Amino acid sequence: MIKNLMPYIILVLAVGFGTASNAFANSAQGFTKTVPSLLSIITITIVWFAYLK
């Protein structure tokens, strides 16, 4: 049962991390602020790996 739902769970997580990445990129003010820039890069990398699954 859970095996059938796993792709949907990964998709929902990817969408959530994608939204977070956009929020961090917006608060990074052109990637001039270090912490939001790093968080944006990390979350978008998680999204890429989630979509590859």
C-alpha positions as CSV (number, residue, x, y, z in Angstrom):
1,M,0.0,0.0,0.0
2,I,2.7,2.5,1.0
3,K,4.7,1.6,-2.0
4,N,1.9,2.7,-4.3
5,L,1.7,6.1,-2.5
6,M,5.4,6.8,-2.4
7,P,5.6,8.6,-5.8
8,Y,2.8,11.0,-4.6
9,I,4.5,11.6,-1.3
10,I,7.8,12.4,-3.1
11,L,5.9,14.7,-5.4
12,V,4.3,16.6,-2.6
13,L,7.6,16.9,-0.8
14,A,9.2,18.2,-4.0
15,V,6.5,20.8,-4.4
16,G,6.9,21.9,-0.8
17,F,10.7,22.2,-1.1
18,G,10.2,24.0,-4.4
19,T,8.0,26.6,-2.8
20,A,10.5,27.0,0.1
21,S,13.3,27.4,-2.4
22,N,11.4,30.2,-4.1
23,A,10.8,31.9,-0.8
24,F,14.4,31.7,0.2
25,A,15.5,33.0,-3.2
26,N,13.2,36.0,-2.8
27,S,14.5,36.8,0.6
28,A,18.1,36.4,-0.6
29,Q,17.8,39.8,-2.4
30,G,19.6,38.8,-5.5
31,F,21.7,36.2,-3.7
32,T,23.5,38.9,-1.8
33,K,22.5,37.4,1.6
34,T,24.5,34.3,2.5
35,V,22.0,32.2,4.6
36,P,18.9,32.6,2.4
37,S,21.1,32.0,-0.7
38,L,22.5,28.7,0.8
39,L,19.0,27.6,1.9
40,S,17.7,28.2,-1.6
41,I,20.5,26.2,-3.2
42,I,20.0,23.4,-0.8
43,T,16.3,23.2,-1.2
44,I,16.4,23.4,-5.0
45,T,18.9,20.5,-4.9
46,I,16.5,18.5,-2.9
47,V,13.8,19.2,-5.4
48,W,16.0,18.0,-8.3
49,F,16.8,14.7,-6.5
50,A,13.1,14.2,-5.6
51,Y,12.1,14.7,-9.2
52,L,14.7,12.2,-10.3
53,K,13.2,9.5,-8.1
